[in-house]
Amino acid sequence: MNDFDALIQSECEAYVAEKSELTLTVGVTADGVRSYFPFRSPGAQYAPMPNEHTLYEIGSVSKVFTTSLLSVLVTKGVLSLDDTI
């Protein structure tokens, strides 16, 4: 485990330890290699341990992803803010 992986592990373990019922998956792609870090809080002991196939409801954060993608495409000249959808 490298330093970055160890940092993810320690920070996420501390975070989920404070939650009553939580599962969390952190995915990292570095140098073309994907790594998955699953976590489960103590209160979620009956929930299955998450993995790279676990689906989460992301709610309103999808708006952030959409606008971020839009800004990248506008910057690259693929789309214009005046284009119709």
LUMMIVO-967333 format. One record per residue (C-alpha): residue in three letters; chain; x negated, z negated, y. Coordinates in steps of 0.2 Angstrom, whole numbers, plus 5000, padded with zeros to 4 digits. Layout:
BEGIN
@rotor->ALA&lumpa->A&east->X&up->Z&north->Y
...
***
This chain:
BEGIN
@rotor->MET&lumpa->A&east->5000&up->5000&north->5000
@rotor->ASN&lumpa->A&east->4993&up->5005&north->5017
@rotor->ASP&lumpa->A&east->4994&up->4995&north->5033
@rotor->PHE&lumpa->A&east->5009&up->5005&north->5039
@rotor->ASP&lumpa->A&east->5019&up->5002&north->5023
@rotor->ALA&lumpa->A&east->5014&up->4984&north->5023
@rotor->LEU&lumpa->A&east->5021&up->4982&north->5041
@rotor->ILE&lumpa->A&east->5037&up->4991&north->5036
@rotor->GLN&lumpa->A&east->5039&up->4979&north->5021
@rotor->SER&lumpa->A&east->5035&up->4963&north->5031
@rotor->GLU&lumpa->A&east->5046&up->4967&north->5046
@rotor->CYS&lumpa->A&east->5061&up->4973&north->5036
@rotor->GLU&lumpa->A&east->5060&up->4958&north->5024
@rotor->ALA&lumpa->A&east->5060&up->4946&north->5039
@rotor->TYR&lumpa->A&east->5075&up->4956&north->5046
@rotor->VAL&lumpa->A&east->5086&up->4956&north->5031
@rotor->ALA&lumpa->A&east->5082&up->4938&north->5027
@rotor->GLU&lumpa->A&east->5092&up->4933&north->5043
@rotor->LYS&lumpa->A&east->5107&up->4943&north->5038
@rotor->SER&lumpa->A&east->5121&up->4937&north->5027
@rotor->GLU&lumpa->A&east->5126&up->4953&north->5018
@rotor->LEU&lumpa->A&east->5115&up->4968&north->5021
@rotor->THR&lumpa->A&east->5107&up->4983&north->5012
@rotor->LEU&lumpa->A&east->5094&up->4993&north->5021
@rotor->THR&lumpa->A&east->5084&up->5009&north->5017
@rotor->VAL&lumpa->A&east->5069&up->5014&north->5027
@rotor->GLY&lumpa->A&east->5063&up->5032&north->5024
@rotor->VAL&lumpa->A&east->5046&up->5038&north->5031
@rotor->THR&lumpa->A&east->5039&up->5055&north->5029
@rotor->ALA&lumpa->A&east->5020&up->5056&north->5033
@rotor->ASP&lumpa->A&east->5008&up->5070&north->5029
@rotor->GLY&lumpa->A&east->5022&up->5078&north->5019
@rotor->VAL&lumpa->A&east->5024&up->5063&north->5008
@rotor->ARG&lumpa->A&east->5041&up->5054&north->5008
@rotor->SER&lumpa->A&east->5042&up->5035&north->5005
@rotor->TYR&lumpa->A&east->5057&up->5024&north->5003
@rotor->PHE&lumpa->A&east->5058&up->5006&north->5006
@rotor->PRO&lumpa->A&east->5074&up->4998&north->5000
@rotor->PHE&lumpa->A&east->5079&up->4980&north->5005
@rotor->ARG&lumpa->A&east->5094&up->4969&north->5001
@rotor->SER&lumpa->A&east->5098&up->4952&north->5010
@rotor->PRO&lumpa->A&east->5100&up->4936&north->5000
@rotor->GLY&lumpa->A&east->5119&up->4936&north->5003
@rotor->ALA&lumpa->A&east->5121&up->4954&north->4996
@rotor->GLN&lumpa->A&east->5114&up->4950&north->4978
@rotor->TYR&lumpa->A&east->5129&up->4958&north->4970
@rotor->ALA&lumpa->A&east->5127&up->4974&north->4980
@rotor->PRO&lumpa->A&east->5116&up->4987&north->4971
@rotor->MET&lumpa->A&east->5098&up->4989&north->4977
@rotor->PRO&lumpa->A&east->5098&up->5004&north->4989
@rotor->ASN&lumpa->A&east->5087&up->5019&north->4985
@rotor->GLU&lumpa->A&east->5084&up->5037&north->4992
@rotor->HIS&lumpa->A&east->5101&up->5042&north->4986
@rotor->THR&lumpa->A&east->5111&up->5028&north->4995
@rotor->LEU&lumpa->A&east->5124&up->5034&north->5007
@rotor->TYR&lumpa->A&east->5127&up->5024&north->5023
@rotor->GLU&lumpa->A&east->5140&up->5026&north->5036
@rotor->ILE&lumpa->A&east->5131&up->5029&north->5052
@rotor->GLY&lumpa->A&east->5146&up->5029&north->5064
@rotor->SER&lumpa->A&east->5142&up->5032&north->5082
@rotor->VAL&lumpa->A&east->5123&up->5034&north->5080
@rotor->SER&lumpa->A&east->5127&up->5052&north->5074
@rotor->LYS&lumpa->A&east->5130&up->5056&north->5092
@rotor->VAL&lumpa->A&east->5112&up->5051&north->5096
@rotor->PHE&lumpa->A&east->5105&up->5063&north->5082
@rotor->THR&lumpa->A&east->5116&up->5077&north->5088
@rotor->THR&lumpa->A&east->5110&up->5076&north->5106
@rotor->SER&lumpa->A&east->5092&up->5074&north->5101
@rotor->LEU&lumpa->A&east->5094&up->5090&north->5090
@rotor->LEU&lumpa->A&east->5102&up->5099&north->5104
@rotor->SER&lumpa->A&east->5088&up->5094&north->5116
@rotor->VAL&lumpa->A&east->5075&up->5101&north->5104
@rotor->LEU&lumpa->A&east->5084&up->5117&north->5101
@rotor->VAL&lumpa->A&east->5086&up->5119&north->5120
@rotor->THR&lumpa->A&east->5068&up->5116&north->5123
@rotor->LYS&lumpa->A&east->5063&up->5129&north->5110
@rotor->GLY&lumpa->A&east->5075&up->5141&north->5118
@rotor->VAL&lumpa->A&east->5086&up->5143&north->5102
@rotor->LEU&lumpa->A&east->5101&up->5137&north->5112
@rotor->SER&lumpa->A&east->5106&up->5135&north->5130
@rotor->LEU&lumpa->A&east->5117&up->5121&north->5137
@rotor->ASP&lumpa->A&east->5129&up->5134&north->5143
@rotor->ASP&lumpa->A&east->5132&up->5141&north->5125
@rotor->THR&lumpa->A&east->5149&up->5139&north->5118
@rotor->ILE&lumpa->A&east->5151&up->5130&north->5101
***
